[in-house]
Amino acid sequence: MVLWVGCAVSAVAGGAARLLIDQRPDDTVTIWLSQANQLLFLIAYSFSLYLWLKIAADHPAGSIMRMAWLLMAWSSAISIVRHGFEGTAFLAGWTETVPTTLLSLRQIPIVLSLVFLAAGLIAMWSSFAAIGLGLRFRRTDWLWFALILAFVPVIFSARENLLDSHSSYAVIRHLQAASPVLLAVPALIAVVLHRIRQEMGGGQLATSLRLMVAFLVLRLVALSFLGSPFHEHFPAIGALSQACGWAAPWLFPLAAVQRWKVTVSASALAARYETNPAREIAGLSQILMTEHAAEPLK
Amino acid sequence: MRDDFSNEHFSGTEWLSYLDGGPGAATGNEMKTHVENCPECGGFAASIGAVRAILSEQAGQLREATALSDEALDSMLTSCFSRLRSTASAEGRTRWSASEAIVLLRVLVEPICGRGTAGATIDLALRRSTASNEGSVTEGNWSLFITNFSDLMASVCGSAAGRLVNRAGFCLAVARG
């Protein structure tokens, strides 16, 4: 519930900040509100870090899925560093004094965070693939792959508008130029996760994957619109894009919460089986009978 | 047995035995040598082989066309169990067949990991547990199946889910298959 509230507040703040930037760019409220995302994202990624670490601890040592959650935790931790750095930069006035030097170093945590995220998602896919999920793709999946890849040149063409494209450091400029690809890779894996989610056929784990997919796709779409000159001509679309972009990081801890629910449910059930196994099995068979007794043979 | 399934050299029974690998090593070898050297019998055997291949292919297509989905098969299976138990109290039940116990475990984990994940992990655990036992889980390899299923669930859904499968699986008393 807290996370959903955070998501809503972030979306409203993002949309409002965008509209205010268009109308009153030099207003103090506009300046402070446009930087509110640093604090909001820092909170969101702190929740994520805490939850991913707890989830990783629930997996056997050395398992691929444990590695996946740990990589997600690393991605969250680096995102916290990044937003902490950007928030400090705003408060210290570096956005005005050293925007192309010290401030542009934020690209390092940005890139690292995306790399860890992509690696975590690939590890997760690998774990599902080991049991036969996420190996067969349909025509719609290929269309999604194509659509996401189509965003790469769109973002790349607008790279001049990206955060640190004018950095004094060549390395930072290269890292910034790589951001379309680094964003596209997790989004491509999101398509795979979407397929896995469908193959799962429901359950708590599938809900977690759904939120993960939404997180990955939403931020790519938001960045595509915000990076293009399109939003300058249509303020409402710009506001909507920024609202989505600011809401997206909250979907990450929300996905973690849903995954954590799997552990909580399973632990509670396991404890019940330890206490009174006969009653639980009788209850289970009753569920089976109730669900299917009246169902005709297909 | 139809007598018109014959030619000048062998009766229908002999031909059927030959095609099935009988009737005995000595007679079979004699007939094989004859078929290899006799153009008429060789042609006859080849035509029968071609017909068998066509029939096999057609049967495969028919099976494919009438194949039931996993969901339909599951539904049929669980409905059968329900009907069989409609007169008996579940609480009085102490032993389950391996197939029944697997369905119960599946019902247990589906709300957590989903129907597809449950099916995939069970299938894989079955394959890993029955490689030397002609594909069936019995009382003898139930422990192995549960260990495999538990490990797979732990790898995908976490140790808590693996522990749940382990505890529930070993609580289910499986009858000798």
Interface residues (C-beta under 8 A of the other chain):
Chain A: I55 D58 H59 P60 S63 I64 M65 S127 F128 A130 I131 G132 L133 E199 M200 G201 G202 G203 Q204 L205 A206 V262 T263 V264 S265 A266 S267 L269 A270 Y273 E274 P277 A278 E280 I281 A282 L284 S285 Q286 I287 L288 M289 E291 H292 A293 E295 P296 L297 K298
Chain B: L68 A72 S75 M76 T78 S79 C80 F81 S82 R83 R85 S86 A90 E91 R93 V103 L104 V107 L108 E110 P111 I112 C113 G114 R115 G116 T117 G119 A120 T121 D123 L124 L152 A154 S155 V156 C157 G158 S159 A160 A161 G162 R163 L164 R167 A168 C171 L172
